[in-house]
Amino acid sequence: MAEVLAPTADSIARAAQVLAAGGVAIFPTETVYGIGANIADPAAVRRVFLAKGRDFCRPLMAHCSSLDQLPGLVAEVPVPARRLIHRFWPGPLALVLPRHPSVADVVVGGRATIGIRMVADTCTCCLIDRLGRPLAGTSANRSGRSATACFAGLDPELLDEIDVALDAGTAGSGQPSTVLDMTASPPRLIRRGAVAATEIEAVLGCRLEPA
């Protein structure tokens, strides 16, 4: 059963300690609650897949707290992606970019790309900062079930499978992050979410390829 903690400076430090030791955490975001592990720890990342019952071929997303973390995650950031980052980060827009060779295969399902976003939730940004590494994560729900922005709505079975959880009550909008593939031309909208396609198109000056 997870160690459930209210999000204070001490509890965030405790959660970071658990993650550094190979643990799996549930954390709030500005969209829905997430589940994740230290992106640099492949064994811990595998536990995220197992806890969710997620197919290993379905990649996780890198959750970062700073642009300084991008060089260890992506091989390059094209100019159009930089414009979106400037406009929408931190926030609920995930960009699929060429993967950096140092990212473990298990994180991305062996793909040459990685999805990444900068989280806007202060608690989770502090958690990532304390860990000193981005989190490899996804929504905190069993595969095939609904995600939630309310801690009370989390699946008790999922809580049994992880080590620590930060309970921030109702923390997000309930809308998923928008996911955009920046390796396609024009960029391809993989998932509709909290950032509208029209807002993205206004920044890029082009129409998106539909999902």
BELQUI-V313476 format. One record per backbone hydrogen bond with DSSP energy under -1.0 kcal/mol. CO is the residue of the C=O (numbers start at 1). NH is the residue of the N-H. E is the energy in kcal/mol with one decimal. If there is no record, write none. Layout:
CO,NH,E
CO,NH,E
This chain:
3,165,-2.6
5,167,-2.8
6,8,-1.6
8,12,-2.6
9,13,-1.9
10,14,-2.1
11,15,-2.7
12,16,-2.4
13,17,-1.8
14,18,-2.1
15,19,-2.4
16,20,-2.5
17,21,-1.1
18,23,-2.3
19,22,-1.8
24,163,-2.0
24,164,-1.5
25,36,-2.6
26,166,-2.4
27,34,-3.3
30,173,-1.9
31,174,-2.8
33,140,-2.8
34,27,-2.5
35,138,-1.9
36,25,-2.7
37,136,-2.9
38,41,-2.0
41,45,-2.3
42,46,-2.2
43,47,-1.2
45,49,-1.3
46,50,-2.2
47,51,-2.6
48,52,-1.9
49,53,-1.5
49,54,-2.5
52,143,-2.8
55,58,-1.9
61,137,-3.0
62,117,-2.1
63,135,-2.2
64,119,-2.0
66,69,-1.5
67,70,-1.6
70,73,-2.3
70,74,-2.5
73,100,-2.5
78,82,-2.0
79,83,-1.9
80,84,-1.7
81,85,-2.5
82,86,-2.4
83,87,-1.6
84,88,-3.1
85,89,-1.9
91,93,-1.4
92,178,-2.6
94,180,-2.6
95,116,-1.9
96,182,-1.9
97,114,-2.5
98,75,-2.3
100,103,-1.9
104,107,-1.1
105,110,-2.1
107,60,-3.1
108,111,-1.5
112,99,-2.7
114,97,-2.5
115,62,-3.1
116,95,-2.7
117,64,-2.4
118,91,-2.4
121,125,-2.2
122,126,-2.3
123,127,-1.9
124,128,-2.5
125,129,-2.4
126,130,-2.6
127,131,-2.3
128,132,-2.4
134,39,-2.1
135,63,-3.2
136,37,-1.7
137,61,-2.8
138,35,-2.9
139,141,-1.7
142,145,-2.5
148,33,-3.0
149,171,-2.6
150,153,-1.5
151,154,-1.9
155,159,-1.8
156,160,-1.4
158,161,-1.3
159,2,-1.1
163,3,-2.3
164,26,-1.8
165,5,-3.1
169,151,-1.6
176,194,-2.3
178,94,-3.6
179,190,-2.0
179,191,-1.7
180,96,-3.0
181,188,-1.9
187,209,-2.9
188,181,-3.3
191,179,-2.1
196,200,-1.6
197,201,-2.8
198,202,-1.8
199,203,-1.2
200,204,-2.4
201,205,-2.6
209,189,-3.1
